[in-house]
């Protein structure tokens, strides 16, 4: 499979009727215009496996479904007036599993859903749905936080965290495709983990600085190679604005989210994990923590 270019023809947008899910819809609409995508709206009515009062629950869920279908019809009318194809569906079950299964069945290319704030309760909710989708999904997952102020989606600054020891460029390729017709800037960030070298090299600032400079040069070479691939494709008529950044930290997820907050990043595009072994779980946990802590939207994908 050619991972250099990724088309998005179908976007599953999940809604629970909240404001943050509407923020996710704004991103879905932005991408639909960019890629000519169809949007598939999905609402999952939570349905526990064991119910004490089955008849009462069915009555309640039926009323909920009628209300949701009415809203989805309204969304369809508004969205299709913009020239974007939209269909809405209501299902019952465990949200994360139903979302992933629906996306698989429909042959979707992206799942877009909202996440809440950064409090303890919000993290628990994120863990039960967004993280569940992230762990199970084979396609990219876009999670969007409620915006602090009203406004249209902007993607002026995109951050792509990478591990230079992993030859995986899926996230960077997607970011480049996304900015093809936009005046956007991409920053490729490598976080040099200080704790990895604590017991391997003398506690010398000069040695750490040399290792950081070496990492920066390797990252620049990688970026130049990818830029050349995209230029030779004939798709890009403008120069790709991509810069390399290497920073030192003992906590990779915090370093990524802090960098995003301090540099007005609009979107983080990140791979979910490495290809095999223990690295897969380490890198996977980094992505999950970035998703939980980030104040901007996060688009995560498997290599």
C-alpha positions as CSV (number, residue, x, y, z in Angstrom):
1,X,0.0,0.0,0.0
2,X,1.3,3.5,-0.9
3,X,1.4,5.4,2.4
4,X,2.7,8.6,0.8
5,X,-0.7,9.8,-0.2
6,X,-3.9,9.1,1.7
7,X,-7.4,9.9,0.3
8,X,-10.3,10.5,2.6
9,X,-13.5,9.6,0.9
10,X,-15.7,8.7,3.9
11,X,-15.6,10.4,7.4
12,X,-17.5,8.9,10.3
13,X,-18.5,11.7,12.6
14,X,-19.7,10.6,16.0
15,X,-22.1,12.8,17.9
16,X,-23.6,12.6,21.4
17,X,-25.4,15.9,21.0
18,X,-22.8,17.9,22.9
19,X,-21.1,21.1,21.8
20,X,-17.7,19.4,21.5
21,X,-19.1,16.9,19.0
22,X,-20.2,19.9,16.9
23,X,-16.5,21.1,17.0
24,X,-15.6,17.7,15.7
25,X,-18.2,18.2,12.9
26,X,-16.5,21.5,12.0
27,X,-13.2,19.6,11.4
28,X,-15.0,16.9,9.5
29,X,-16.6,19.5,7.2
30,X,-13.2,21.2,6.7
31,X,-11.7,17.8,5.7
32,X,-14.7,17.0,3.5
33,X,-14.3,20.1,1.5
34,X,-10.5,19.5,1.2
35,X,-10.9,15.8,0.1
36,X,-14.4,15.8,-1.4
37,X,-15.5,13.4,1.3
38,X,-18.9,12.0,2.4
39,X,-19.7,12.4,6.1
40,X,-21.5,9.6,7.9
41,X,-23.0,10.8,11.2
42,X,-23.2,8.2,13.9
43,X,-24.9,8.3,17.3
44,X,-24.5,5.4,19.7
45,X,-27.1,4.9,22.4
46,X,-25.3,3.2,25.2
47,X,-26.9,-0.1,25.9
48,X,-25.4,-2.2,28.8
49,X,-25.3,-5.9,28.3
50,X,-27.4,-6.6,31.4
51,X,-30.5,-4.5,32.1
52,X,-32.7,-4.6,35.2
53,X,-35.6,-2.7,33.7
54,X,-35.5,-3.7,30.0
55,X,-38.9,-2.4,29.0
56,X,-38.3,1.0,30.7
57,X,-35.0,1.3,29.0
58,X,-36.4,0.5,25.6
59,X,-39.1,3.1,26.0
60,X,-36.5,5.7,26.9
61,X,-34.1,4.7,24.1
62,X,-36.9,4.8,21.6
63,X,-37.7,8.4,22.5
64,X,-34.0,9.3,22.4
65,X,-33.6,7.7,19.0
66,X,-36.5,9.7,17.6
67,X,-35.0,12.9,18.9
68,X,-31.6,12.1,17.5
69,X,-32.9,11.1,14.1
70,X,-34.7,14.4,13.9
71,X,-31.4,16.2,14.6
72,X,-29.5,14.1,12.1
73,X,-32.1,15.0,9.4
74,X,-31.5,18.7,10.3
75,X,-27.8,18.2,10.0
76,X,-28.3,16.5,6.6
77,X,-30.3,19.4,5.2
78,X,-27.7,22.0,6.4
79,X,-24.7,20.0,5.3
80,X,-26.0,19.0,1.9
81,X,-26.9,22.6,1.2
82,X,-23.1,23.1,1.3
83,X,-22.6,20.5,-1.4
84,X,-21.4,17.7,1.0
85,X,-23.0,14.3,1.0
86,X,-24.3,13.4,4.5
87,X,-26.1,10.4,6.0
88,X,-27.0,9.8,9.7
89,X,-27.4,6.6,11.6
90,X,-28.3,5.6,15.2
91,X,-27.1,2.4,16.7
92,X,-27.1,0.8,20.2
93,X,-24.3,-0.8,22.1
94,X,-20.9,0.0,23.6
95,X,-19.9,3.3,22.0
96,X,-16.2,2.6,21.2
97,X,-16.9,-0.8,19.7
98,X,-19.9,0.3,17.7
99,X,-18.0,3.3,16.3
100,X,-15.1,1.1,15.2
101,X,-17.4,-1.6,13.7
102,X,-19.5,1.0,11.9
103,X,-16.4,2.6,10.3
104,X,-15.1,-0.8,9.3
105,X,-18.4,-1.8,7.8
106,X,-18.8,1.4,5.8
107,X,-15.2,1.4,4.6
108,X,-14.5,4.7,6.2
109,X,-11.1,6.5,6.0
110,X,-11.3,8.6,9.2
111,X,-13.2,8.8,12.5
112,X,-13.9,12.2,13.9
113,X,-15.1,12.6,17.5
114,X,-15.1,15.2,20.3
115,X,-13.4,15.0,23.6
116,X,-14.1,16.9,26.7
117,X,-11.8,19.1,28.9
118,X,-8.8,18.2,31.0
119,X,-10.4,17.4,34.4
120,X,-10.5,14.1,36.1
121,X,-14.0,13.2,35.1
122,X,-13.3,14.3,31.5
123,X,-10.3,12.0,31.4
124,X,-12.4,9.1,32.5
125,X,-14.9,9.8,29.8
126,X,-12.1,10.1,27.2
127,X,-10.8,6.8,28.4
128,X,-14.1,5.1,27.9
129,X,-14.8,6.3,24.4
130,X,-12.0,8.2,22.5
131,X,-9.2,6.1,23.8
132,X,-11.2,2.9,23.2
133,X,-11.7,4.0,19.6
134,X,-8.0,4.9,19.3
135,X,-6.9,1.5,20.5
136,X,-9.3,-0.5,18.3
137,X,-9.4,1.5,15.1
138,X,-7.4,0.5,12.0
139,X,-8.0,3.9,10.4
140,X,-7.0,7.4,11.5
141,X,-8.9,8.9,14.5
142,X,-9.4,12.7,14.9
143,X,-10.2,13.9,18.4
144,X,-11.3,17.5,18.9
145,X,-11.5,19.5,22.1
146,X,-14.2,22.2,22.6
147,X,-12.9,25.5,21.3
148,X,-12.5,28.3,23.7
149,X,-14.1,30.7,21.3
150,X,-16.4,30.4,18.3
151,X,-14.7,30.5,14.9
152,X,-14.0,28.5,11.8
153,X,-11.4,25.7,11.7
154,X,-7.9,26.9,10.9
155,X,-4.9,24.7,10.2
156,X,-2.1,27.2,10.0
157,X,0.3,25.3,12.3
158,X,0.5,21.5,12.3
159,X,2.8,19.5,14.6
160,X,4.1,16.1,13.7
161,X,5.9,14.3,16.6
162,X,8.3,11.5,15.4
163,X,10.8,9.1,16.7
164,X,13.9,9.2,14.4
165,X,14.7,5.6,15.4
166,X,11.5,4.5,13.7
167,X,11.4,4.7,9.9
168,X,7.6,5.6,9.9
169,X,6.5,8.7,8.0
170,X,2.7,8.0,7.8
171,X,1.8,11.0,10.0
172,X,4.1,13.4,8.2
173,X,2.8,12.3,4.8
174,X,-0.7,12.8,5.9
175,X,0.1,16.3,7.2
176,X,1.7,17.2,3.9
177,X,-1.3,16.0,1.9
178,X,-3.6,18.0,4.2
179,X,-1.7,21.2,3.6
180,X,-1.4,20.8,-0.2
181,X,-3.8,23.7,-1.0
182,X,-3.3,25.5,2.3
183,X,-0.9,28.2,3.5
184,X,0.2,26.0,6.5
185,X,3.4,25.3,8.3
186,X,4.4,21.9,9.5
187,X,6.8,21.4,12.4
188,X,8.4,17.9,12.8
189,X,9.3,17.4,16.5
190,X,11.6,14.9,18.0
191,X,11.7,14.8,21.8
192,X,15.2,13.6,22.9
193,X,14.4,11.6,26.1
194,X,17.0,12.5,28.7
195,X,16.2,9.5,31.0
196,X,17.2,7.1,28.3
197,X,20.8,8.2,28.4
198,X,21.1,8.8,32.2
199,X,23.0,5.6,32.8
200,X,24.6,5.3,29.4
201,X,26.7,8.4,29.1
202,X,28.5,10.7,31.5
203,X,26.5,13.6,32.9
204,X,27.9,16.0,30.4
205,X,26.0,18.8,28.8
206,X,28.3,18.8,25.9
207,X,27.7,15.2,25.1
208,X,23.9,15.6,25.3
209,X,24.1,18.7,23.1
210,X,26.1,16.8,20.6
211,X,23.6,14.0,20.6
212,X,20.8,16.5,20.2
213,X,22.5,18.2,17.2
214,X,23.1,14.8,15.6
215,X,19.4,14.0,16.0
216,X,18.5,17.4,14.4
217,X,20.7,16.7,11.4
218,X,19.1,13.2,11.0
219,X,15.7,14.7,11.2
220,X,16.5,17.3,8.6
221,X,17.7,14.6,6.2
222,X,14.5,12.7,6.7
223,X,12.4,15.7,6.0
224,X,14.4,16.6,2.9
225,X,13.9,13.1,1.6
226,X,10.1,13.2,2.1
227,X,9.8,16.7,0.6
228,X,11.6,15.4,-2.5
229,X,9.2,12.5,-2.8
230,X,6.2,14.8,-2.7
231,X,7.7,17.3,-5.1
232,X,8.5,14.6,-7.6
233,X,4.9,13.4,-7.5
234,X,3.9,16.6,-9.3
235,X,1.1,17.4,-6.8
236,X,2.8,20.3,-5.1
237,X,3.5,23.6,-7.0
238,X,4.6,25.5,-3.9
239,X,7.5,24.9,-1.6
240,X,6.6,22.8,1.4
241,X,7.1,24.7,4.7
242,X,8.5,22.1,7.0
243,X,10.9,22.7,9.9
244,X,12.7,20.4,12.2
245,X,12.7,20.8,16.0
246,X,14.6,18.7,18.6
247,X,14.0,19.3,22.3
248,X,15.2,17.6,25.4
249,X,12.8,16.2,28.0
250,X,12.3,13.4,30.5
251,X,8.6,13.2,29.7
252,X,7.8,12.9,26.0
253,X,3.9,13.4,26.0
254,X,4.2,16.5,28.2
255,X,7.0,17.9,26.0
256,X,4.8,17.4,22.9
257,X,1.7,19.0,24.4
258,X,3.6,21.9,26.0
259,X,5.3,22.6,22.7
260,X,1.9,22.6,21.0
261,X,0.4,25.0,23.5
262,X,3.4,27.4,23.4
263,X,3.6,27.5,19.6
264,X,-0.1,28.0,18.7
265,X,-0.4,24.6,17.1
266,X,-3.8,23.9,15.6
267,X,-3.4,20.2,15.0
268,X,-1.1,17.4,16.1
269,X,-0.7,14.5,13.6
270,X,0.9,11.5,15.3
271,X,1.4,7.8,14.8
272,X,-0.2,5.5,17.4
273,X,2.8,3.2,17.9
274,X,5.9,1.6,16.5
275,X,5.7,-1.6,14.4
276,X,6.4,-4.3,16.9
277,X,7.6,-5.4,20.4
278,X,7.7,-3.3,23.5
279,X,8.2,-0.1,21.5
280,X,4.6,-0.5,20.2
281,X,3.2,-0.2,23.7
282,X,5.6,2.6,24.8
283,X,4.8,4.7,21.8
284,X,1.1,3.8,22.0
285,X,1.0,5.2,25.5
286,X,2.7,8.4,24.4
287,X,-0.1,8.9,21.8
288,X,-2.8,8.2,24.3
289,X,-1.4,10.7,26.8
290,X,-1.0,13.3,24.1
291,X,-4.7,12.8,23.2
292,X,-5.7,13.2,26.8
293,X,-3.6,16.3,27.6
294,X,-3.6,18.2,24.3
295,X,-5.5,21.5,24.2
296,X,-5.7,21.3,20.4
297,X,-7.1,18.6,18.0
298,X,-5.1,15.4,17.6
299,X,-5.2,13.1,14.5
300,X,-3.7,9.8,15.3
301,X,-3.0,6.9,12.9
302,X,-1.3,3.5,12.8
303,X,1.9,3.3,10.7
